[in-house]
């Protein structure tokens, strides 16, 4: 959206996503979080429980973006291979972290778990890596490899909790880089009864003029609403500029400011 923005990619890991057993909600949650932070999410990719696929995907995404967030493949069973695959991608060791191992054992004691086979996997991380625990009560830390790969669990409630906990950490990076000017992104939507074909040239003309200002215009058809055919979105970091272009578009396409609506 703007050349000054830090960029991110998301790698969702798990056969259960690819075979339809589980619906991915983590990438959407991350997208909304990064939007508010002013970090531009450029790519979302899904890979199965395949070490080579994880290695190559994460290595490529890390080389292209400021941040990479992975989701899934962290657990106690044989198919939880994210730590190992990402370690292999950078020729790192896997080491048991004593602090995390102690926390895991305390959790198992509290739950009176007798069979503890495999639980050491929860505390065995790529080494060297940064272990980030924004809140000390967290059982498992966020493991950061290659300075920009954030390894997160796939369970949505844990993923969301850990993503939210990263806000201060990411804000410090944004401030240090001084590249994400103006804070988070802003969005305004304009609804119209006009068809996409009827407004296409108008939107293209305005987009060509405002690209240099870091604004992005999107057009989204609507189904099932007799009063709206298209919702046009204007996104950028300059709130006044977003508002101004949204008002201009509304006037040009005989539209009105719009918020919640079902889109294609």
ABEGO torsion letter per residue (X at the ends): XBAABBBBBBBBBEAAAAAGABBBAAAAAAAAAAAAAGBBBABBBBBBBBAAAAAAAAAAAAAABABBBBBEGBEABAABAAAAAAAAAAGBBBBBBAAAAAAAAAAAAAAGBABABGAAAAABBBOBBBBBBABAABABBBBBBGGABBBBBABAAAAAAAAAAAAAAAAAAAAAAGABBGEBBBBBBBBBABBAAAAAAAAAAAAAAAAAAGBBBBBBBBBGBAABABBBBBBBABAAAAAAAAAAAAAAAGBBBBBBBBBX
